[in-house]
Amino acid sequence: MTYRHNWGEDRVYFHNAEGRWSSIPAAWTTVLAEDPFVTVAAGRCLFRYEELLQLVDLVARLGCGHGQRGVKETTPLL
């Protein structure tokens, strides 16, 4: 098993059950220390601000499926 930074992300490489060299994102393992944001949030926050912005962008690009209305028009003000 080894750990490397490839393809713009940290990955863990290992031999799978068939003996082939495989990899998975290091974030899926316990190889990396826990993200400080996750530690401080202590389960109170499910998303980071940057992730929410990416989600808004994705929803806007996909459309909401109700005519020409966008995300901002369908989101109620708090």
C-alpha positions as a LaTeX table, in Angstrom:
\begin{tabular}{lrrr}
\hline
Residue & $x$ (\AA) & $y$ (\AA) & $z$ (\AA) \\
\hline
Met1 & 0.00 & 0.00 & 0.00 \\
Thr2 & 1.20 & 3.53 & $-0.78$ \\
Tyr3 & $-0.15$ & 7.07 & $-0.71$ \\
Arg4 & 0.41 & 9.63 & $-3.50$ \\
His5 & $-0.95$ & 12.87 & $-4.88$ \\
Asn6 & $-2.16$ & 12.10 & $-8.43$ \\
Trp7 & $-4.76$ & 13.56 & $-10.78$ \\
Gly8 & $-5.21$ & 16.59 & $-8.55$ \\
Glu9 & $-6.13$ & 14.58 & $-5.47$ \\
Asp10 & $-4.58$ & 12.40 & $-2.79$ \\
Arg11 & $-4.96$ & 8.69 & $-3.55$ \\
Val12 & $-4.21$ & 5.42 & $-1.76$ \\
Tyr13 & $-2.78$ & 2.64 & $-3.95$ \\
Phe14 & $-3.07$ & $-1.02$ & $-3.04$ \\
His15 & $-3.29$ & $-4.52$ & $-4.49$ \\
Asn16 & $-6.93$ & $-5.61$ & $-4.72$ \\
Ala17 & $-8.26$ & $-9.14$ & $-4.12$ \\
Glu18 & $-7.23$ & $-10.16$ & $-7.66$ \\
Gly19 & $-3.70$ & $-8.86$ & $-7.06$ \\
Arg20 & $-4.13$ & $-5.86$ & $-9.38$ \\
Trp21 & $-2.77$ & $-2.43$ & $-8.51$ \\
Ser22 & $-5.81$ & $-0.25$ & $-7.65$ \\
Ser23 & $-6.41$ & 3.15 & $-6.12$ \\
Ile24 & $-9.13$ & 5.05 & $-4.29$ \\
Pro25 & $-9.34$ & 8.67 & $-3.11$ \\
Ala26 & $-7.47$ & 9.07 & 0.18 \\
Ala27 & $-10.52$ & 10.94 & 1.56 \\
Trp28 & $-12.36$ & 7.60 & 1.53 \\
Thr29 & $-9.81$ & 6.16 & 3.97 \\
Thr30 & $-8.30$ & 6.95 & 7.36 \\
Val31 & $-4.89$ & 7.74 & 5.82 \\
Leu32 & $-5.44$ & 11.50 & 6.01 \\
Ala33 & $-5.96$ & 13.43 & 9.21 \\
Glu34 & $-9.53$ & 14.62 & 9.68 \\
Asp35 & $-10.31$ & 17.91 & 7.97 \\
Pro36 & $-10.16$ & 20.76 & 10.56 \\
Phe37 & $-13.53$ & 22.09 & 9.30 \\
Val38 & $-15.16$ & 18.72 & 9.95 \\
Thr39 & $-13.63$ & 18.59 & 13.43 \\
Val40 & $-14.79$ & 22.09 & 14.38 \\
Ala41 & $-18.26$ & 21.62 & 12.85 \\
Ala42 & $-18.69$ & 18.46 & 14.96 \\
Gly43 & $-21.56$ & 17.19 & 12.77 \\
Arg44 & $-23.50$ & 20.45 & 12.88 \\
Cys45 & $-22.73$ & 21.42 & 9.27 \\
Leu46 & $-23.23$ & 18.93 & 6.43 \\
Phe47 & $-21.74$ & 21.11 & 3.68 \\
Arg48 & $-18.86$ & 23.54 & 3.31 \\
Tyr49 & $-19.56$ & 26.98 & 1.82 \\
Glu50 & $-17.56$ & 26.15 & $-1.33$ \\
Glu51 & $-19.54$ & 22.92 & $-1.81$ \\
Leu52 & $-22.84$ & 24.79 & $-1.52$ \\
Leu53 & $-21.68$ & 27.26 & $-4.18$ \\
Gln54 & $-20.79$ & 24.34 & $-6.46$ \\
Leu55 & $-24.24$ & 22.84 & $-5.84$ \\
Val56 & $-25.98$ & 26.12 & $-6.71$ \\
Asp57 & $-23.93$ & 26.31 & $-9.92$ \\
Leu58 & $-24.80$ & 22.71 & $-10.83$ \\
Val59 & $-28.52$ & 23.21 & $-10.20$ \\
Ala60 & $-28.47$ & 26.41 & $-12.25$ \\
Arg61 & $-26.75$ & 24.64 & $-15.15$ \\
Leu62 & $-29.11$ & 21.66 & $-15.03$ \\
Gly63 & $-32.23$ & 23.81 & $-14.70$ \\
Cys64 & $-34.91$ & 23.20 & $-12.15$ \\
Gly65 & $-37.31$ & 21.47 & $-14.57$ \\
His66 & $-40.09$ & 24.06 & $-14.17$ \\
Gly67 & $-39.87$ & 26.22 & $-17.28$ \\
Gln68 & $-37.37$ & 29.06 & $-17.36$ \\
Arg69 & $-37.33$ & 29.80 & $-13.63$ \\
Gly70 & $-33.92$ & 29.78 & $-12.02$ \\
Val71 & $-32.64$ & 28.82 & $-8.60$ \\
Lys72 & $-32.83$ & 32.33 & $-7.16$ \\
Glu73 & $-36.48$ & 32.71 & $-8.15$ \\
Thr74 & $-37.56$ & 29.44 & $-6.51$ \\
Thr75 & $-35.50$ & 29.77 & $-3.31$ \\
Pro76 & $-37.47$ & 31.36 & $-0.44$ \\
Leu77 & $-35.83$ & 34.13 & 1.57 \\
Leu78 & $-35.02$ & 33.26 & 5.14 \\
\hline
\end{tabular}
